[in-house]
Amino acid sequence: MKRYFIAVLATLALFLTGCSQMNSAATVGDVEITLETLQSHVDSILAQRDEVDTSQMQLETGEALTRNQLSFMISNILIDEIAKDASIEIAKSELEAYKAEIYQNIGGEEMLPSVLANASIAQESLDAVLRRDLILRKISSAATEAGSDDAAVNQLIEGLVSEKANSLKIVINPRYGVWDSKTFSVIPSEPAGDAVTDK
């Protein structure tokens, strides 16, 4: 009888763990990336593609797109935490100035939908992308001013991201793959199943 109850408890524990994992695409430290959030990003990107001519674009689809978006969200969390450690803040005025710079470089704001579709970036993620770029710019500028060359700057940033990823502990829902500490991305380990679908 005792063994029976132990077996039941073990099964229940596995069931509860499985339920918890089913609700999360990944966790980065205490931050959870839900399945709904990931699906929303994928759906948004697919909807944006319907609005522009993608015939000349080489676009990720299916599981590759999902892993790309999950990697993107994880890296944003890591960079945000690195910024906190370094007391780096991005003012709204900096963000708007950078956005104006981007518009000028791509030929105007009207070109943004096509650029976002080609880069597989959801419209609602634009500010996060620009904020991340500005954080990395500030880290790079500080290192350059201290005498580091480009190779040393790249090594510094890779080291910061790696250290932060290790300290926070990244847990990926197995259906999406595993975290690759060398490429700082989610890579496939087995088919993603029906977790997030490419509609």
N, C-alpha and C positions, 0 to 999 in steps of 0.2 A: 504493500500500500504506500509506504514511504517513497519508494522509487517511482511509483505512479504519479504522486503529487509533484515530485521533483521534475519529472518529464513534462508534466502539464505546465509547470511554472516556466520551464525552459522554452517550451513552445510558445507560451504567451509572451515571453520576453522578446523572442524573435519576431513575433507578429507585431508587437508594439513598435519595435525598432523599424520594421519594414514599413509600417504606416507612417512613421516619422520621416523616413527617407522619401516616401512617395510624395510628401508635401513640399519637399525641398529639391531644387535642382542642384544646389550646392550651398555650403556654408563657409564663410571666411571669418574665422574667429567667432564672434558673437553675431555676425551679420548673416542673415539668411537670404538667399535668392530663391524665391518661390517658383514653382512650376508655372503659376499664372503670370508672373512677371516675365519669365523667359518666353512663354508663348506669346505674350503681348508684343514683345520686341520682334519676334519672328513674323507675326501677323502684320505688324506695322510696315516692316520692310517689304513684304510681299505685296501689300496694298500699294505702297509707293511705286513699286516696279510697274504696276498696272497703269500708272499715270504718265509714264515716260516711255520713250523708244529705247528698248534694251537689246535690240537686235545685234548691236556691235559690242555688247558687253559680255565678258566672261564672268558669270555670276555663280556663286555657291548656292546650292539648294539642299533640301532635305537635312540629313544628319550633319553634314559639313557646315551648313548655315547655322544650325542650332548650336553646335560646338563653338563656332566662331563668336556667336553672341554671348554665350556663357563665358568664354574666355575674356571677352571685352568687359563684361560686368565685373568679373573677378579682378581684372587688372585695374579697373577704376577704383575699386575698394582699396587695393594695395597702394596705389598712388596717393589716394586721399589720406591714408594712414601715414605714409612717408611724409606728406606735406605737413601733417599735424606734428610729427616728430621734429621737423625742421622749422616749425612756426611759419610756414609759408601760407599766405592767404591770397586769394584772387578776388580783387574788387570787381563789382559789377561793371564799372567803367572800363577796366582792363578787358573784360570779356566782350563788351560791346565794341571796343576798339579793334580787338582781334577779329571779331565777326565781320566788321567793315573791311578789314584787310583781306579776309578770305573772299568776301564778295567781289572785291576788286580783282583778286587773282584769278577767279573763275569766270570773270566776264559779266558779273552782275548777279544780284540776288535771284533773278529769274532762272538762273542756271542751277540753283541749289538742288531742286528735286532730282535732276539728272545725276549730279555729283554724288548725292547721298545714296541714290539707288546703285550706282556703280561701286560705291565703297561699302555697300551693305550696312549703312548706318541709319537707324530709325530717326525720324525727324525730332522726336522728343529726346533723343540722346545727343543732339548736336552740342548743347551747352556743356554736357559732361565731357565730350570729346575735346572741345576747345579748352575747357578748364584743365584737363589732364595735360594737354600740350603746353599750356602756360606754366604749369607746375614744373614740368620737365625742362622747360626753357630756363626757369629761374635756377634750378639745380645746376644745369649745364653752364649757365652764365657765371654763377658763383665759382664753379670749379675752374672754368677757363680763366677767370680773373685771378685765381690763385696759382695759375701757371700750368694747369693740366692741358694736354693736347686732346684731340678728338678721341683717340683710342682710350686714353685714360678716363675721359668723361663717360664714354660708353661703358667701360668696365665698372666705373663708380655706380652708374645707374643700375646696371645688371646686378651688382652686389647688393644695392639697397633693396631692390625688388625681391631678390632671392632671400635675403635675410628676413624681410617682412613676411614673405610667404611662409617661411619656416616657423617664424615665431607665432603667427596667427593660426596656423594649421588649416589648410584647405581640405575640405571633405567634399568630394564629388559624388553625386548620385551615380552608382555604377552603370545605370542604363545609358549614361552619356559618355562614359569613358573614365579616364584617369587624368590627374594633373601632371603635366610634364614640367619638372623644375628647370629643364634646360631651355625649353622654348617658351616657358611661361604661358602655356596654353593647355586646353583640354584636348587630349588625343584619344582616338577610339581604342577601346579594349574589347568590345563586343557590340553587336547591333544595338542601336538605341531603342528599338522596340517602338511602342506607341506613345511614348512620354510626351513629346512635343511634335506636332505634325506640320508638314509643309502642305498647307491647304491649296 
